[in-house]
Amino acid sequence: MKRTHWANVGESTFVGGIWFLYGVYRLLGRVPFLIFMYPVVFYYWLARPTARRASMQYLQRLHAAHGVFDRPPGILHSLRHFALFAQTLLDKLLAIGGRYARGRLHFEGHQALLAAQAAGQGSLIMTAHMGCLELMQTAAGWREGLRLTILVHTGHAERFNRILKRINPDVQVRLLQVEQFSSATAMLLASRIAAGEHVAIAGDRVPLNSERTVGADFLGHPAQFPAGPYLIASVLRCPVFLLACVHSGTGYSVRFEQLAERVVLPRADRQGAMAEYAAAYASWLEGCLRRSPFDWFNFFPFWDQGRYASSSQ
């Protein structure tokens, strides 16, 4: 059976839907938003079998590896997974608009990043498709001069940038579409890092046109991860941090960890070095998801990613 790459599954957060959800919340509040949300979530869960199966596979493998639930996950767990994603979309819009309450964010391990910021040193921030990365916009609003560029692999960056500016003209988060990592891209990112900016990139999706992947064990099964973040980091020669922003209580926990002061890929064994970094990333990701199991939003056949790219292993 022919499978579809995640980039071709289609975006469910179209412009009209974004404004509708945001408008419901602004006019009526969170409870009416939830009332609208649940039937939509149930319909989407029924209508998207690929996403539904991917959710179940992830939850089952997470439970098998770490026993995070009180019983083997089933339909209700998957529905909760979808529902949390919908609520997170609202939080993304609130974060972009500067309307997310500061008291609902708890930061940990960010001292090294702030020290680099104070010294005018930018960094590469590796994250994943989990939680609400856009809350970094809220943090940027509290700390003058904190600027963040998020690298994305789809063609929706410019459209979403316009939405960001419309919701908040002073937004400090920018999306940058990167289909392939070229010398021009490296120069652009290097200039931003040198100017003290931070560049964020997800390390859990293999781009459509990628020719480089790196394998690592994830939730007890071999998986392919993009090699791009490690190649970029080795060129930029800057500190690399790991960032998780996942649900905790009624808000979010924002945790930073340093992956490396510099990413070094020796010519003699570049793939082996990348495999070590990828294994550390995968272990970190598992730890995050053990604490917040419904916060991972990859609704596609994640463990099949290697079929869409030519591995250099």
QUIVENCOR-V678468 format. One record per backbone hydrogen bond with DSSP energy under -1.0 kcal/mol. CO is the residue of the C=O (numbers start at 0). NH is the residue of the N-H. If there is no record, write none. Layout:
co=<CO	CO>
nh=<NH	NH>
This chain:
co=<4	5	11	13	14	15	16	17	18	19	20	21	22	23	24	28	29	30	31	32	33	35	36	37	38	39	40	41	42	43	47	48	49	50	51	52	53	54	55	56	57	58	59	60	61	62	73	74	75	76	77	78	79	80	81	82	83	84	85	86	87	88	89	90	91	92	93	94	100	101	103	105	107	109	110	111	112	113	114	115	116	122	123	124	125	126	127	128	131	132	133	134	135	136	137	138	142	146	147	148	149	151	155	156	157	158	159	160	161	162	163	167	171	173	175	181	182	183	184	185	186	187	188	189	190	191	192	192	197	198	199	200	206	211	213	215	217	220	222	224	226	227	228	229	230	231	232	238	239	239	240	241	243	244	245	247	250	251	252	253	254	256	259	265	268	269	270	271	272	273	274	275	276	277	278	279	280	281	282	283	284	285	286	287	291	294	297	299	300	301	303	304>
nh=<7	8	13	17	18	19	20	21	22	23	24	25	26	27	28	32	33	34	35	36	37	39	40	41	42	43	44	45	46	47	51	52	53	54	55	56	57	58	59	60	61	62	63	64	65	66	77	78	79	80	81	82	83	84	85	86	87	88	89	90	91	92	93	94	95	96	98	97	103	104	251	253	255	113	114	115	116	117	118	120	119	198	240	200	242	202	129	296	134	135	136	138	139	140	141	142	145	197	173	199	175	177	159	160	161	162	163	164	165	166	167	170	147	149	151	185	186	187	188	189	190	191	192	193	194	196	121	195	148	124	150	126	209	226	224	222	220	217	215	213	230	231	232	233	234	235	236	123	258	259	125	256	254	131	252	250	247	105	245	107	243	241	239	268	272	273	274	275	276	277	278	279	280	281	282	283	284	285	286	287	288	289	290	291	294	130	299	301	303	304	306	307>
